[in-house]
Amino acid sequence: MFELSEELTLVRDTARDFAEHELIPRATKHDREAHIEPEVLAKIGELGFWGLTIPEQFGGAGLGNLALSIVLEELNRGCAATGVTVSVHNSLLCSPINKWGTEEQKQTWLPKLASGECLGAYALTEPGSGSDAAAMVTRATKDGDSYVINGTKIWVTTGSMAGLVLVYVRTNPDVPKAKGISAFLVPAGTPGMKVGKKEMKCGIRGSPAVELEFDGCRVPAKNMLGQLDRGFPIAMDTLDGGRIGIAAQSVGIAQACLEEAIKYAKVRVQFGKPIAHFQAIQHKIADMQTKIDAARMLVHKAAWLRDANEPCGRQAAEAKLFASQTANFCADECLQIHGGAGYTDHFIAERLFRDARITEIYEGATDIQRLVIARAVLA
C-alpha cells in the first residue's frame, strides 16, 4: 500500500530538490529574521504546492493528502517554518472549502489559493479556549443579510500574511457549546478585522503566529462555510487533515535531525576516532532511524485513508502522537550527539530542537491525541 507510484515519486523528488536548493540554505535566515522570503513563497506557487489538495478544475494539482504529506516531509526537512505555512494553507483552508464550500465559494477562492495569489489561515483558538475549542466566546450576530463578528482569536498561523481566514464563531449561545458554532470565510482587509500582536516563539520563527481582533466585522451571510450552527464538525474534520500535516512535518524534522547527527558523528573525533564508531552513538542512530520509519508509515496510512474518504480520526491522531514524539526524540538525540557544540548556533541542531517542540502542542496536544485514540479504541 505504501510503495510510491511514479507520480508520487516525482512529486517527492521535486519537493526534495526544492528543499535542498532553496530551503536549507535559507532556513537559518528565516529563523533569525522571523520571516520567510517572498521568493520562496513564489517558488512554492510555481511548483504547484499551494494547490496540492485542490481539484484540477480549480487550478490545483488534485493529488490529495498522501501527496501533501510527502511534500510536507521534504519541505519541513529543509525549513519547518515554510513547511507549516504550506500545511496550514492546504489542510486547514483549501481542504474544508473544497469539501464544504458552495460552488460560488469554490469558484471565488480555490483558484487564488491554488496559485498562491492568496494564502490561507485558520482561526479557531482563543485566549480562553485551546484544547477545549468549543468553549470559544467570539460571537457572530445576524444583521440583515450579514453577520457581525466580535472577539479575538490567537495563535493564527500565517494570519498576518493571509488573504483569506477561516474563522469559527459562536452563532447560538443558547445551545450546548459545540452545537452553536459556525464557520465563516473572512477576506483580508474586511473592515473590523485587525491583525494584533505577533508572538515571539521558541521555534518555527519564520512562520508568523498572530492575534486577530474582530470589532464589528461585518461578513456577508453567503460567506458562511457549511450550515448555520454546524461549524464545529467542520473544524474537527478539518483537524484530522491538519494533524496528518503536522505528523508529516514531524517526520521531516526528525529526518533532518538524523541526517545532521550522522554528518556530525562521522567528522567529530574523540579518543582517536570518529564518534560514529562508538556503540553508544550507533544505538542512538539506530533508534532514530527506526522511529522515523515507523512514524512515516503511520502518516502515509492516515493520509491514504483520508484520500479514500474512510474514517481516519484515530489514525490521524496516532500519526500525530507518534511522529511528534519521534521529532522531539530525534531532536534531543541529535543535540546530544553534537554535545556542547549543539547547544550553540554554530550548528542547526539547536534550531531543529526548538522547531520540534511545537509539534507536540499545536493541532491538538499530545494528551488530546491520546484521548482521541483511547475513545476510538474503547468504543
Contacts in CASP RR format, 6 or more apart in sequence:
PFRMAT RR
TARGET T0000
AUTHOR 0000-0000-0000
METHOD contacts of the structure
MODEL  1
MFELSEELTLVRDTARDFAEHELIPRATKHDREAHIEPEVLAKIGELGFW
GLTIPEQFGGAGLGNLALSIVLEELNRGCAATGVTVSVHNSLLCSPINKW
GTEEQKQTWLPKLASGECLGAYALTEPGSGSDAAAMVTRATKDGDSYVIN
GTKIWVTTGSMAGLVLVYVRTNPDVPKAKGISAFLVPAGTPGMKVGKKEM
KCGIRGSPAVELEFDGCRVPAKNMLGQLDRGFPIAMDTLDGGRIGIAAQS
VGIAQACLEEAIKYAKVRVQFGKPIAHFQAIQHKIADMQTKIDAARMLVH
KAAWLRDANEPCGRQAAEAKLFASQTANFCADECLQIHGGAGYTDHFIAE
RLFRDARITEIYEGATDIQRLVIARAVLA
1 300 0 8 1.000
1 301 0 8 1.000
1 304 0 8 1.000
2 297 0 8 1.000
2 300 0 8 1.000
2 301 0 8 1.000
2 304 0 8 1.000
4 12 0 8 1.000
4 70 0 8 1.000
7 63 0 8 1.000
8 63 0 8 1.000
8 66 0 8 1.000
8 67 0 8 1.000
8 70 0 8 1.000
11 63 0 8 1.000
11 67 0 8 1.000
11 70 0 8 1.000
11 71 0 8 1.000
12 70 0 8 1.000
12 71 0 8 1.000
12 74 0 8 1.000
14 47 0 8 1.000
15 47 0 8 1.000
15 49 0 8 1.000
15 70 0 8 1.000
15 71 0 8 1.000
15 74 0 8 1.000
15 75 0 8 1.000
16 74 0 8 1.000
16 77 0 8 1.000
18 43 0 8 1.000
18 44 0 8 1.000
18 47 0 8 1.000
18 74 0 8 1.000
18 75 0 8 1.000
19 74 0 8 1.000
19 75 0 8 1.000
19 77 0 8 1.000
19 78 0 8 1.000
19 79 0 8 1.000
20 78 0 8 1.000
22 40 0 8 1.000
22 43 0 8 1.000
23 40 0 8 1.000
23 75 0 8 1.000
23 78 0 8 1.000
23 79 0 8 1.000
23 82 0 8 1.000
24 78 0 8 1.000
24 79 0 8 1.000
26 37 0 8 1.000
26 40 0 8 1.000
26 79 0 8 1.000
27 78 0 8 1.000
27 79 0 8 1.000
27 80 0 8 1.000
27 81 0 8 1.000
27 82 0 8 1.000
27 348 0 8 1.000
27 351 0 8 1.000
28 345 0 8 1.000
28 348 0 8 1.000
28 351 0 8 1.000
29 37 0 8 1.000
30 36 0 8 1.000
30 37 0 8 1.000
30 79 0 8 1.000
30 81 0 8 1.000
30 82 0 8 1.000
30 205 0 8 1.000
30 206 0 8 1.000
31 81 0 8 1.000
31 203 0 8 1.000
31 205 0 8 1.000
31 206 0 8 1.000
31 351 0 8 1.000
32 205 0 8 1.000
33 206 0 8 1.000
34 200 0 8 1.000
34 205 0 8 1.000
34 206 0 8 1.000
34 208 0 8 1.000
35 206 0 8 1.000
36 79 0 8 1.000
36 81 0 8 1.000
36 82 0 8 1.000
36 85 0 8 1.000
36 206 0 8 1.000
36 207 0 8 1.000
40 82 0 8 1.000
41 85 0 8 1.000
41 116 0 8 1.000
41 119 0 8 1.000
44 50 0 8 1.000
44 82 0 8 1.000
44 86 0 8 1.000
44 116 0 8 1.000
45 115 0 8 1.000
45 116 0 8 1.000
48 60 0 8 1.000
48 61 0 8 1.000
48 114 0 8 1.000
49 71 0 8 1.000
49 75 0 8 1.000
49 86 0 8 1.000
50 86 0 8 1.000
50 89 0 8 1.000
50 90 0 8 1.000
50 94 0 8 1.000
50 113 0 8 1.000
50 114 0 8 1.000
50 115 0 8 1.000
50 116 0 8 1.000
50 119 0 8 1.000
51 59 0 8 1.000
51 60 0 8 1.000
51 61 0 8 1.000
51 62 0 8 1.000
51 90 0 8 1.000
51 94 0 8 1.000
51 113 0 8 1.000
51 114 0 8 1.000
51 116 0 8 1.000
52 60 0 8 1.000
52 61 0 8 1.000
52 62 0 8 1.000
52 63 0 8 1.000
52 64 0 8 1.000
52 67 0 8 1.000
52 68 0 8 1.000
52 71 0 8 1.000
52 90 0 8 1.000
53 62 0 8 1.000
53 63 0 8 1.000
53 64 0 8 1.000
53 65 0 8 1.000
53 68 0 8 1.000
53 90 0 8 1.000
53 91 0 8 1.000
53 94 0 8 1.000
53 95 0 8 1.000
53 98 0 8 1.000
54 60 0 8 1.000
54 61 0 8 1.000
54 62 0 8 1.000
54 94 0 8 1.000
54 98 0 8 1.000
54 110 0 8 1.000
54 113 0 8 1.000
54 114 0 8 1.000
55 62 0 8 1.000
55 98 0 8 1.000
55 110 0 8 1.000
56 62 0 8 1.000
58 98 0 8 1.000
58 106 0 8 1.000
58 107 0 8 1.000
58 110 0 8 1.000
58 111 0 8 1.000
58 114 0 8 1.000
59 110 0 8 1.000
59 111 0 8 1.000
59 114 0 8 1.000
59 115 0 8 1.000
60 110 0 8 1.000
60 114 0 8 1.000
61 67 0 8 1.000
61 114 0 8 1.000
64 303 0 8 1.000
64 307 0 8 1.000
65 91 0 8 1.000
65 241 0 8 1.000
65 244 0 8 1.000
65 303 0 8 1.000
65 304 0 8 1.000
65 306 0 8 1.000
65 307 0 8 1.000
66 300 0 8 1.000
66 303 0 8 1.000
66 304 0 8 1.000
66 307 0 8 1.000
68 87 0 8 1.000
68 90 0 8 1.000
68 91 0 8 1.000
68 244 0 8 1.000
68 245 0 8 1.000
68 248 0 8 1.000
68 303 0 8 1.000
69 244 0 8 1.000
69 245 0 8 1.000
69 247 0 8 1.000
69 248 0 8 1.000
69 299 0 8 1.000
69 300 0 8 1.000
69 303 0 8 1.000
70 248 0 8 1.000
70 300 0 8 1.000
71 86 0 8 1.000
72 83 0 8 1.000
72 86 0 8 1.000
72 87 0 8 1.000
72 245 0 8 1.000
72 248 0 8 1.000
72 249 0 8 1.000
72 252 0 8 1.000
73 248 0 8 1.000
73 249 0 8 1.000
73 251 0 8 1.000
73 252 0 8 1.000
73 255 0 8 1.000
73 296 0 8 1.000
73 299 0 8 1.000
74 252 0 8 1.000
75 82 0 8 1.000
75 83 0 8 1.000
75 86 0 8 1.000
76 82 0 8 1.000
76 83 0 8 1.000
76 84 0 8 1.000
76 248 0 8 1.000
76 249 0 8 1.000
76 250 0 8 1.000
76 251 0 8 1.000
76 252 0 8 1.000
76 253 0 8 1.000
76 256 0 8 1.000
77 252 0 8 1.000
77 253 0 8 1.000
77 255 0 8 1.000
77 256 0 8 1.000
77 259 0 8 1.000
78 252 0 8 1.000
78 256 0 8 1.000
80 203 0 8 1.000
80 204 0 8 1.000
80 207 0 8 1.000
80 249 0 8 1.000
80 253 0 8 1.000
80 355 0 8 1.000
81 203 0 8 1.000
81 204 0 8 1.000
81 205 0 8 1.000
81 206 0 8 1.000
81 207 0 8 1.000
81 355 0 8 1.000
82 206 0 8 1.000
82 207 0 8 1.000
83 207 0 8 1.000
83 249 0 8 1.000
84 157 0 8 1.000
84 204 0 8 1.000
84 207 0 8 1.000
84 246 0 8 1.000
84 249 0 8 1.000
85 119 0 8 1.000
85 157 0 8 1.000
85 158 0 8 1.000
85 161 0 8 1.000
85 207 0 8 1.000
87 242 0 8 1.000
87 245 0 8 1.000
87 246 0 8 1.000
87 248 0 8 1.000
87 249 0 8 1.000
88 120 0 8 1.000
88 121 0 8 1.000
88 122 0 8 1.000
88 157 0 8 1.000
88 158 0 8 1.000
88 242 0 8 1.000
89 113 0 8 1.000
89 119 0 8 1.000
89 120 0 8 1.000
89 158 0 8 1.000
91 238 0 8 1.000
91 241 0 8 1.000
91 242 0 8 1.000
91 244 0 8 1.000
91 245 0 8 1.000
92 120 0 8 1.000
92 121 0 8 1.000
92 122 0 8 1.000
92 166 0 8 1.000
92 238 0 8 1.000
92 239 0 8 1.000
92 241 0 8 1.000
92 242 0 8 1.000
93 113 0 8 1.000
93 120 0 8 1.000
93 121 0 8 1.000
93 122 0 8 1.000
93 164 0 8 1.000
93 166 0 8 1.000
94 110 0 8 1.000
94 113 0 8 1.000
94 114 0 8 1.000
94 120 0 8 1.000
95 238 0 8 1.000
95 241 0 8 1.000
96 166 0 8 1.000
96 183 0 8 1.000
96 225 0 8 1.000
96 234 0 8 1.000
96 237 0 8 1.000
96 238 0 8 1.000
97 105 0 8 1.000
97 106 0 8 1.000
97 109 0 8 1.000
97 110 0 8 1.000
97 113 0 8 1.000
97 166 0 8 1.000
97 185 0 8 1.000
97 225 0 8 1.000
98 106 0 8 1.000
98 110 0 8 1.000
99 237 0 8 1.000
100 183 0 8 1.000
100 225 0 8 1.000
100 226 0 8 1.000
100 234 0 8 1.000
101 225 0 8 1.000
101 226 0 8 1.000
102 222 0 8 1.000
104 222 0 8 1.000
105 185 0 8 1.000
105 222 0 8 1.000
105 223 0 8 1.000
105 225 0 8 1.000
109 118 0 8 1.000
109 164 0 8 1.000
109 185 0 8 1.000
112 118 0 8 1.000
112 164 0 8 1.000
113 119 0 8 1.000
113 120 0 8 1.000
113 164 0 8 1.000
118 162 0 8 1.000
118 163 0 8 1.000
118 164 0 8 1.000
119 158 0 8 1.000
119 161 0 8 1.000
119 162 0 8 1.000
119 163 0 8 1.000
119 164 0 8 1.000
120 158 0 8 1.000
120 159 0 8 1.000
120 162 0 8 1.000
120 163 0 8 1.000
120 164 0 8 1.000
120 165 0 8 1.000
120 166 0 8 1.000
121 156 0 8 1.000
121 157 0 8 1.000
121 158 0 8 1.000
121 159 0 8 1.000
121 161 0 8 1.000
121 162 0 8 1.000
121 163 0 8 1.000
121 164 0 8 1.000
121 165 0 8 1.000
121 166 0 8 1.000
122 156 0 8 1.000
122 157 0 8 1.000
122 165 0 8 1.000
122 166 0 8 1.000
122 238 0 8 1.000
123 153 0 8 1.000
123 156 0 8 1.000
123 159 0 8 1.000
123 165 0 8 1.000
123 166 0 8 1.000
123 167 0 8 1.000
123 168 0 8 1.000
123 212 0 8 1.000
124 133 0 8 1.000
124 136 0 8 1.000
124 153 0 8 1.000
124 168 0 8 1.000
124 235 0 8 1.000
125 133 0 8 1.000
125 153 0 8 1.000
125 154 0 8 1.000
125 155 0 8 1.000
125 156 0 8 1.000
126 135 0 8 1.000
126 136 0 8 1.000
126 137 0 8 1.000
126 138 0 8 1.000
126 151 0 8 1.000
126 152 0 8 1.000
126 153 0 8 1.000
126 154 0 8 1.000
127 152 0 8 1.000
127 154 0 8 1.000
128 135 0 8 1.000
128 137 0 8 1.000
129 135 0 8 1.000
129 136 0 8 1.000
129 137 0 8 1.000
131 364 0 8 1.000
131 365 0 8 1.000
131 367 0 8 1.000
131 368 0 8 1.000
133 168 0 8 1.000
133 232 0 8 1.000
133 235 0 8 1.000
134 177 0 8 1.000
134 178 0 8 1.000
134 181 0 8 1.000
134 232 0 8 1.000
135 177 0 8 1.000
136 168 0 8 1.000
136 169 0 8 1.000
136 170 0 8 1.000
136 177 0 8 1.000
136 181 0 8 1.000
137 151 0 8 1.000
137 170 0 8 1.000
138 149 0 8 1.000
138 150 0 8 1.000
138 151 0 8 1.000
138 152 0 8 1.000
138 153 0 8 1.000
138 167 0 8 1.000
138 168 0 8 1.000
138 169 0 8 1.000
138 170 0 8 1.000
138 214 0 8 1.000
139 149 0 8 1.000
139 150 0 8 1.000
139 151 0 8 1.000
139 169 0 8 1.000
139 170 0 8 1.000
139 171 0 8 1.000
139 173 0 8 1.000
140 147 0 8 1.000
140 148 0 8 1.000
140 149 0 8 1.000
140 169 0 8 1.000
140 170 0 8 1.000
140 171 0 8 1.000
140 182 0 8 1.000
140 184 0 8 1.000
140 219 0 8 1.000
141 147 0 8 1.000
141 148 0 8 1.000
141 150 0 8 1.000
141 171 0 8 1.000
142 171 0 8 1.000
142 221 0 8 1.000
143 218 0 8 1.000
144 221 0 8 1.000
145 220 0 8 1.000
145 221 0 8 1.000
146 218 0 8 1.000
146 219 0 8 1.000
146 220 0 8 1.000
146 221 0 8 1.000
147 169 0 8 1.000
147 171 0 8 1.000
147 182 0 8 1.000
147 184 0 8 1.000
147 218 0 8 1.000
147 219 0 8 1.000
147 221 0 8 1.000
147 224 0 8 1.000
148 216 0 8 1.000
148 217 0 8 1.000
148 218 0 8 1.000
148 219 0 8 1.000
149 167 0 8 1.000
149 169 0 8 1.000
149 184 0 8 1.000
149 186 0 8 1.000
149 193 0 8 1.000
149 214 0 8 1.000
149 216 0 8 1.000
149 217 0 8 1.000
149 218 0 8 1.000
149 219 0 8 1.000
150 214 0 8 1.000
150 215 0 8 1.000
150 216 0 8 1.000
150 217 0 8 1.000
151 213 0 8 1.000
151 214 0 8 1.000
151 215 0 8 1.000
152 211 0 8 1.000
152 212 0 8 1.000
152 213 0 8 1.000
152 214 0 8 1.000
153 167 0 8 1.000
153 211 0 8 1.000
153 212 0 8 1.000
153 214 0 8 1.000
154 211 0 8 1.000
154 212 0 8 1.000
155 199 0 8 1.000
155 209 0 8 1.000
155 362 0 8 1.000
156 162 0 8 1.000
156 165 0 8 1.000
156 209 0 8 1.000
156 210 0 8 1.000
156 211 0 8 1.000
156 212 0 8 1.000
157 207 0 8 1.000
157 208 0 8 1.000
157 209 0 8 1.000
157 362 0 8 1.000
158 207 0 8 1.000
158 208 0 8 1.000
159 165 0 8 1.000
159 195 0 8 1.000
159 208 0 8 1.000
159 209 0 8 1.000
159 210 0 8 1.000
159 212 0 8 1.000
160 195 0 8 1.000
160 198 0 8 1.000
160 208 0 8 1.000
160 210 0 8 1.000
161 208 0 8 1.000
162 188 0 8 1.000
163 187 0 8 1.000
163 188 0 8 1.000
164 185 0 8 1.000
164 186 0 8 1.000
164 187 0 8 1.000
164 188 0 8 1.000
165 185 0 8 1.000
165 186 0 8 1.000
165 187 0 8 1.000
165 188 0 8 1.000
165 193 0 8 1.000
165 212 0 8 1.000
166 183 0 8 1.000
166 184 0 8 1.000
166 185 0 8 1.000
166 186 0 8 1.000
166 225 0 8 1.000
167 183 0 8 1.000
167 184 0 8 1.000
167 185 0 8 1.000
167 186 0 8 1.000
167 212 0 8 1.000
167 214 0 8 1.000
168 181 0 8 1.000
168 182 0 8 1.000
168 183 0 8 1.000
168 231 0 8 1.000
168 232 0 8 1.000
168 235 0 8 1.000
169 181 0 8 1.000
169 182 0 8 1.000
169 183 0 8 1.000
169 184 0 8 1.000
170 177 0 8 1.000
170 180 0 8 1.000
170 181 0 8 1.000
171 180 0 8 1.000
171 181 0 8 1.000
171 182 0 8 1.000
171 228 0 8 1.000
171 229 0 8 1.000
172 179 0 8 1.000
172 180 0 8 1.000
172 228 0 8 1.000
172 229 0 8 1.000
173 180 0 8 1.000
175 229 0 8 1.000
178 232 0 8 1.000
179 229 0 8 1.000
179 232 0 8 1.000
180 229 0 8 1.000
180 231 0 8 1.000
180 232 0 8 1.000
181 229 0 8 1.000
181 231 0 8 1.000
181 232 0 8 1.000
181 235 0 8 1.000
182 224 0 8 1.000
182 226 0 8 1.000
182 227 0 8 1.000
182 228 0 8 1.000
182 229 0 8 1.000
182 230 0 8 1.000
182 231 0 8 1.000
183 224 0 8 1.000
183 225 0 8 1.000
183 226 0 8 1.000
183 231 0 8 1.000
183 234 0 8 1.000
183 235 0 8 1.000
184 219 0 8 1.000
184 223 0 8 1.000
184 224 0 8 1.000
184 225 0 8 1.000
185 219 0 8 1.000
185 223 0 8 1.000
185 224 0 8 1.000
185 225 0 8 1.000
186 193 0 8 1.000
186 217 0 8 1.000
186 219 0 8 1.000
186 223 0 8 1.000
190 217 0 8 1.000
190 218 0 8 1.000
190 219 0 8 1.000
191 217 0 8 1.000
191 218 0 8 1.000
192 213 0 8 1.000
192 214 0 8 1.000
192 215 0 8 1.000
192 216 0 8 1.000
192 217 0 8 1.000
192 218 0 8 1.000
193 212 0 8 1.000
193 213 0 8 1.000
193 214 0 8 1.000
193 217 0 8 1.000
194 212 0 8 1.000
194 213 0 8 1.000
194 215 0 8 1.000
195 210 0 8 1.000
195 211 0 8 1.000
195 212 0 8 1.000
195 213 0 8 1.000
196 210 0 8 1.000
196 211 0 8 1.000
196 212 0 8 1.000
196 213 0 8 1.000
197 210 0 8 1.000
197 211 0 8 1.000
198 208 0 8 1.000
198 209 0 8 1.000
198 210 0 8 1.000
199 209 0 8 1.000
199 210 0 8 1.000
201 209 0 8 1.000
201 358 0 8 1.000
202 354 0 8 1.000
202 357 0 8 1.000
202 358 0 8 1.000
203 351 0 8 1.000
203 354 0 8 1.000
203 355 0 8 1.000
203 357 0 8 1.000
203 358 0 8 1.000
204 355 0 8 1.000
204 358 0 8 1.000
225 231 0 8 1.000
225 234 0 8 1.000
226 234 0 8 1.000
239 363 0 8 1.000
239 364 0 8 1.000
240 306 0 8 1.000
240 312 0 8 1.000
240 313 0 8 1.000
240 316 0 8 1.000
241 306 0 8 1.000
241 312 0 8 1.000
241 316 0 8 1.000
242 316 0 8 1.000
242 363 0 8 1.000
243 302 0 8 1.000
243 313 0 8 1.000
243 316 0 8 1.000
243 317 0 8 1.000
243 319 0 8 1.000
243 320 0 8 1.000
243 363 0 8 1.000
243 364 0 8 1.000
243 369 0 8 1.000
244 299 0 8 1.000
244 302 0 8 1.000
244 303 0 8 1.000
244 306 0 8 1.000
244 312 0 8 1.000
244 316 0 8 1.000
244 319 0 8 1.000
244 320 0 8 1.000
245 299 0 8 1.000
245 363 0 8 1.000
246 320 0 8 1.000
246 323 0 8 1.000
246 324 0 8 1.000
246 359 0 8 1.000
246 362 0 8 1.000
246 363 0 8 1.000
247 295 0 8 1.000
247 298 0 8 1.000
247 299 0 8 1.000
247 302 0 8 1.000
247 316 0 8 1.000
247 319 0 8 1.000
247 320 0 8 1.000
247 322 0 8 1.000
247 323 0 8 1.000
247 324 0 8 1.000
248 299 0 8 1.000
248 303 0 8 1.000
248 323 0 8 1.000
249 327 0 8 1.000
249 359 0 8 1.000
250 295 0 8 1.000
250 320 0 8 1.000
250 323 0 8 1.000
250 324 0 8 1.000
250 326 0 8 1.000
250 327 0 8 1.000
250 356 0 8 1.000
250 359 0 8 1.000
251 292 0 8 1.000
251 295 0 8 1.000
251 296 0 8 1.000
251 299 0 8 1.000
251 323 0 8 1.000
251 326 0 8 1.000
251 327 0 8 1.000
252 327 0 8 1.000
253 327 0 8 1.000
253 330 0 8 1.000
253 331 0 8 1.000
253 352 0 8 1.000
253 355 0 8 1.000
253 356 0 8 1.000
253 359 0 8 1.000
254 288 0 8 1.000
254 291 0 8 1.000
254 292 0 8 1.000
254 295 0 8 1.000
254 323 0 8 1.000
254 326 0 8 1.000
254 327 0 8 1.000
254 329 0 8 1.000
254 330 0 8 1.000
254 331 0 8 1.000
254 356 0 8 1.000
255 292 0 8 1.000
256 348 0 8 1.000
256 352 0 8 1.000
257 288 0 8 1.000
257 327 0 8 1.000
257 330 0 8 1.000
257 331 0 8 1.000
257 333 0 8 1.000
257 334 0 8 1.000
257 349 0 8 1.000
257 352 0 8 1.000
257 356 0 8 1.000
258 285 0 8 1.000
258 288 0 8 1.000
258 289 0 8 1.000
258 292 0 8 1.000
258 330 0 8 1.000
258 334 0 8 1.000
260 334 0 8 1.000
260 338 0 8 1.000
260 347 0 8 1.000
260 348 0 8 1.000
260 349 0 8 1.000
260 352 0 8 1.000
261 284 0 8 1.000
261 285 0 8 1.000
261 288 0 8 1.000
261 330 0 8 1.000
261 333 0 8 1.000
261 334 0 8 1.000
261 337 0 8 1.000
261 338 0 8 1.000
261 349 0 8 1.000
262 276 0 8 1.000
262 285 0 8 1.000
264 337 0 8 1.000
264 338 0 8 1.000
264 341 0 8 1.000
264 347 0 8 1.000
264 349 0 8 1.000
265 274 0 8 1.000
265 275 0 8 1.000
265 276 0 8 1.000
265 281 0 8 1.000
265 285 0 8 1.000
265 337 0 8 1.000
266 274 0 8 1.000
266 276 0 8 1.000
267 274 0 8 1.000
268 274 0 8 1.000
268 275 0 8 1.000
268 338 0 8 1.000
269 275 0 8 1.000
270 278 0 8 1.000
275 281 0 8 1.000
275 337 0 8 1.000
276 282 0 8 1.000
276 285 0 8 1.000
281 337 0 8 1.000
284 333 0 8 1.000
284 336 0 8 1.000
284 337 0 8 1.000
287 329 0 8 1.000
287 333 0 8 1.000
288 329 0 8 1.000
288 330 0 8 1.000
288 333 0 8 1.000
288 334 0 8 1.000
291 322 0 8 1.000
291 326 0 8 1.000
291 329 0 8 1.000
291 330 0 8 1.000
292 326 0 8 1.000
292 330 0 8 1.000
294 322 0 8 1.000
294 326 0 8 1.000
295 319 0 8 1.000
295 322 0 8 1.000
295 323 0 8 1.000
295 326 0 8 1.000
296 323 0 8 1.000
298 315 0 8 1.000
298 318 0 8 1.000
298 319 0 8 1.000
298 322 0 8 1.000
298 323 0 8 1.000
299 319 0 8 1.000
299 323 0 8 1.000
301 315 0 8 1.000
301 319 0 8 1.000
302 312 0 8 1.000
302 313 0 8 1.000
302 315 0 8 1.000
302 316 0 8 1.000
302 318 0 8 1.000
302 319 0 8 1.000
305 311 0 8 1.000
305 312 0 8 1.000
305 315 0 8 1.000
306 312 0 8 1.000
306 316 0 8 1.000
313 372 0 8 1.000
313 376 0 8 1.000
314 372 0 8 1.000
314 373 0 8 1.000
314 376 0 8 1.000
314 377 0 8 1.000
317 369 0 8 1.000
317 370 0 8 1.000
317 372 0 8 1.000
317 373 0 8 1.000
317 376 0 8 1.000
318 369 0 8 1.000
318 373 0 8 1.000
320 363 0 8 1.000
320 364 0 8 1.000
320 369 0 8 1.000
321 366 0 8 1.000
321 369 0 8 1.000
321 370 0 8 1.000
321 373 0 8 1.000
323 359 0 8 1.000
324 359 0 8 1.000
324 360 0 8 1.000
324 366 0 8 1.000
325 360 0 8 1.000
325 366 0 8 1.000
327 356 0 8 1.000
327 359 0 8 1.000
327 360 0 8 1.000
328 356 0 8 1.000
328 357 0 8 1.000
328 359 0 8 1.000
328 360 0 8 1.000
330 356 0 8 1.000
331 349 0 8 1.000
331 352 0 8 1.000
331 353 0 8 1.000
331 355 0 8 1.000
331 356 0 8 1.000
331 357 0 8 1.000
332 353 0 8 1.000
334 349 0 8 1.000
334 352 0 8 1.000
334 353 0 8 1.000
335 342 0 8 1.000
335 343 0 8 1.000
335 349 0 8 1.000
335 350 0 8 1.000
335 352 0 8 1.000
335 353 0 8 1.000
338 347 0 8 1.000
338 349 0 8 1.000
341 347 0 8 1.000
341 349 0 8 1.000
342 349 0 8 1.000
342 350 0 8 1.000
343 350 0 8 1.000
344 350 0 8 1.000
345 351 0 8 1.000
360 366 0 8 1.000
END
